[in-house]
Structures are given as structure tokens and as C-alpha cells.
């Protein structure tokens, strides 16, 4: 096993800009001191995902995901800690030396080894295209399809030669293990014979969001071979899951974010031709049906999708249901169809970049209107077909989560089909009810009958949960203002720990944080927020970032209108003192309950007297703290 030196880890964390790192995956918008976006980890309509440039952290107030730049890459890429560090090191040009431990072996982790062997294959195919005698076949094909040298290099296109085991032999010769060649699907082994999956094909490497090769698409150039499929893809592997990958996303993500639009096409060449024509915000589902995972990938960068269809009517109808998935995710969908026999690749080659862009702009229409017009035309003069078509459109509209959008589409559909809008709404309500009843049956629920709404009895908050709230506030203030002076040179963290020296925390997570702060102060060093953001234990990192992230900010309009609103920093000594008193009062309350319980059990007169005096002192102390806090009703 190999380790990245601590100095390098610190350098990567220090240099990684949280806004740049997160901005590669989602479109951030500034609001106050922080940046906001819709969360990339769960579906939401309004942004609850916050990035703090000053603190170097992110936090979703919807699903709870939180962390720094490294944690974000781990979350969004499903990467390990070392993989995330290497990703950021590559982004910022930091060299990563690795220290060998006693347990070191030449093999890296299984996942990392798959990436490494895929990268070797990619370079091998590129080398073949320009240096192998068969490479001229691939070059001729790409030139015929209008690909420039710059485009070929940008998409790292390559060629697999016709030999049975060209790649396999080259990889084994370089020391790569057959196990990883098999695991990626590059090598097939049957009856002790091994051969390459890809032979005599133009190679299209498929990258993940961070640019690492995870698989390949390959096109045969043998028109007379009827047994071999025209396109062949890598099989599923630990690093390649077709349903979570979009071809061209790595090259397109910045343009998608900047233009707030994604063009969705069918094939590899559609993506490449459009890129070459200056349309870079384009991706492909690589010939597979669009999946929820792929839609969520697009939603990280934009909520606007324009689907560019081939001019094949049968193909269009087969693809329409896939768009319902996009609607379900709350994205806006437009459709553009090309003249019969044309696809985005052929059409841009035929008419040129400028005319292509003008055509797309002129012919783009929202999906529901497009689908309604298509079905209305097909069902003209046939009442049965028309009824089926209307149900089909209502089904699509029902997928839209936004009620206002649904209402608008019901209006436009009623005009296209010349049918009363209320009929469409009634059909929608009937569908909705049927779906609900089916779900109840599937879950073995009893048939739905309206029940009177009875307010739930107020739940009693557990004792430990109440104490945790007060401890949490102490820890929050220490994390926010660890080195800020209150008075007489005493910092917030010093003041709080001195005042609470005789109080034992009960929440395990906060005990660890307080102990760490104590150790820091005892060694003469003031803790910083970054100590907790980069803490080795994930649960402490996550909790610390949650405490450091703030969902609300004071509007700058107050200052604009010369209205002074005190901030927490302005009242820090007061706030720190009250936080300490609340926890002390809570501790006194628990001791009172404990001693009162003990009084019921003791029989020795001396012990009874001692417990009574202690209860009286605790009651007096408890009331005194209540008076200082302005609490009128004491328990």
C-alpha cells in the first residue's frame, strides 16, 4: 500500500479552491457571502446547497451532505480519499510523491488498477491510429467523417488493429496483469485462449466526469461482416456503469454550465461533429435508453435540455418515453428534429456550423407541444387513436412535478387537440388516483379512506437530546470563533473551557471535539476551524462542517439603508456567557433530578440531611442561573 505524504495532502487541501472544485460539477450563483446551487446529491427544486469560499466548505441544508474540496470529490465521484487527493493534485498541477509502507505491493487498489489499465489501452489505441501500418484505415475513416486532427486529439480517438491479441500482448509485456484486462472487458479469455475484445475498430474512449477513461465505444470498419455489430461497447465493470455515464460530458461540462443548456444526441460522432462546429455543450447517452442517473448528471450543470433527434420517425417515437424521465426530474425539455435521413452529425457536415445553429434555434419547441402535435397529426380523423394519444400526452404531463408548468401544458394541449382543458385535468386526476391505489395494493395497504385529522400528541424530547442542544451551541461557538478575543486577551475557546472545567459533556462526538481543543490549548496552540474541517475522523469532520455552515445571512440592504443590525461577533462576550450559563443550568437540572431520585431511596438520617442540603443548594443555583438568563418560569 502507498501513502501520500502529509505535507502534500496539506498543500492540496490549501490550494484547492472550493468554488472552483464544486463549480466543475454544478452551476453556482452568488448570494451574500456564499455561493448557492441545487444539490448534486439529491433532487430539489430550489437551491439548498451552499458553498462558503471563506471557510472552504460546502453544505446541503436539504440532504445534509457536507465537507471540504476533498470530501466533495469523494462524494460526487464515489472516490476514495487518495483518489480524491490525486484528482485535485492533477487539477492544480501538484506532484504527488508516494511513500511506501511495509505492506506495499506493486498492485494498487482494484479500482485504481482498472483506471490505470484503461488509460494504457487508450494510449495504445491512439498510438496505433498514427503509428501502426493499419492506422491509416482509421485515419481515412475519420477524415472522411470530417474530423480534424485537433478534434481527434481532443477526444483521444484511436484504432484497434485486426490482430487477435495486439492490446493484450502489449499490456502483458508492460507488466499489466491479465486480471485487470479481463475486469475492464479489454481482454476475453475462453478455453485458456485470450484475445482482444476490440479488433479492427475506430476507438472512442469514454471518460467519467473527472476525465479518467472508464470504457470504450468502438465502430467496425468492415461493411461486409454481418455477424459483427456496427458498434461495440465495453461491458459493465467496477469503474464503468453505462447508466451513470454520458459520452462527451467531460469535454462539455464547462460549456453546459456557462450556457445553461445541454444538447442531447444519440451517437459518438454527433457529439464530436457538434464540438468541432463550436457547439460544445453536447453529450450522448451512447445509444442506450436515457437513465435517471444520466439525467442527474446533466442536472448538476443545467436544468435545460434540448434533445436533437435523427429524422427517423420510428426512432423518434421509440425515444419519446425516455424524455418522461427528464420531466420527472423537473428539468425543462425542448426537442429539435432534422429532415428525414439526417442526424446531427450529417446535417452539420452538410449545411455548416452557422446554418446548423440557426436551424436548431428556429425549430426548437417544448417537448409536450412537440409530442402533442406529433400525436394529433397521427390520430387525425380517428377518434380511438385520438383518445389514446390524449392519454399518452396526459401521462407525460403528469410526470412534471411543478403544478404551474402542468397547468400551462394542459392549456396548450387542449388547443392542439381541440378538447376542453377540464377533460385533460380530470383524466390526470383519474390517473393520479389509480397510481395511488396501485401503490397501496403493492404495499398491501388497506384501501384508502379519508381519516379525520387528529393532532399528534406533543412528543417529549429525550433528556440526552436536550443536553446535546446546549453542548452543540458551545461547540459551535468554539468552532466559529476559536481564536477571537473576548476580553483581557482570553479567546472564546479558552473562556468556555475554563468556565466549563467542572462540567462533563455527555455527547460522545462533542466530548472528542472538546478533548481535542483542550489538547491544543494545553500545548500552547489555538485551534482553528481548519483543524476540524480536515479532521481525520469523518464523523467529526461532517459534524464540524455542519456547525460551521450557516443557512442564513444578513442582507446587505440593512447597511444600505443605514439600519444597524448587530451581528453575533458584535455580541460575542454576551453570547458566550449565556451559552455557558445555559449548559451549567441544564447540568444543575439533571443533578437535581438525580438527587431527588436518590432522596426517595435513602433511609439513613445523616445521608438524608446531606442530600436535602445538596438539593437546596442546587435549586438555589438553578434559580439564580434562570434569573441571569431572564427565564421567568423555572421547572
HUPE-V984935 format. One record per pair of residues at least 12 apart in sequence whose C-alpha atoms are under 6 Angstrom apart, sorted by the first residue. I is the first residue (numbers start at 1). J is the second residue. If there is no record, write none. Layout:
I&J + I&J
This chain:
1&103 + 1&104 + 2&98 + 2&99 + 2&100 + 3&98 + 3&99 + 4&98 + 18&56 + 18&69 + 25&300 + 26&300 + 26&301 + 27&257 + 27&301 + 34&51 + 34&52 + 35&50 + 35&51 + 36&49 + 36&50 + 37&49 + 40&300 + 48&60 + 48&61 + 48&62 + 56&68 + 66&542 + 70&84 + 114&180 + 119&213 + 125&158 + 125&159 + 125&160 + 126&158 + 128&159 + 129&158 + 129&159 + 138&202 + 157&203 + 157&204 + 158&202 + 158&203 + 159&201 + 159&202 + 159&203 + 160&199 + 160&200 + 160&201 + 161&199 + 161&200 + 162&199 + 162&200 + 164&195 + 164&196 + 165&195 + 165&196 + 184&237 + 185&234 + 185&235 + 201&218 + 201&219 + 201&220 + 202&218 + 202&219 + 203&218 + 204&216 + 204&217 + 204&218 + 206&247 + 209&250 + 211&250 + 214&239 + 214&240 + 215&234 + 216&233 + 216&234 + 217&232 + 217&233 + 218&231 + 218&232 + 219&231 + 243&291 + 243&293 + 244&293 + 244&294 + 246&284 + 246&285 + 247&283 + 247&284 + 248&283 + 249&283 + 252&280 + 252&281 + 252&282 + 255&280 + 255&281 + 256&281 + 257&301 + 260&302 + 261&302 + 261&304 + 261&305 + 262&281 + 262&282 + 262&305 + 263&282 + 263&305 + 263&306 + 263&307 + 264&282 + 264&283 + 264&284 + 264&307 + 264&308 + 265&284 + 265&308 + 266&284 + 266&286 + 266&287 + 267&284 + 267&286 + 270&344 + 270&345 + 271&283 + 273&345 + 277&353 + 290&322 + 303&331 + 304&331 + 304&332 + 305&333 + 306&333 + 306&334 + 306&335 + 307&335 + 308&336 + 309&337 + 310&338 + 310&342 + 310&343 + 311&337 + 311&338 + 311&339 + 311&340 + 311&341 + 311&342 + 312&340 + 324&396 + 327&399 + 327&400 + 328&399 + 328&400 + 330&401 + 333&366 + 333&367 + 334&365 + 334&366 + 334&367 + 335&364 + 335&365 + 335&367 + 336&363 + 336&364 + 375&389 + 470&583 + 476&547 + 478&493 + 479&529 + 486&573 + 585&622 + 588&622
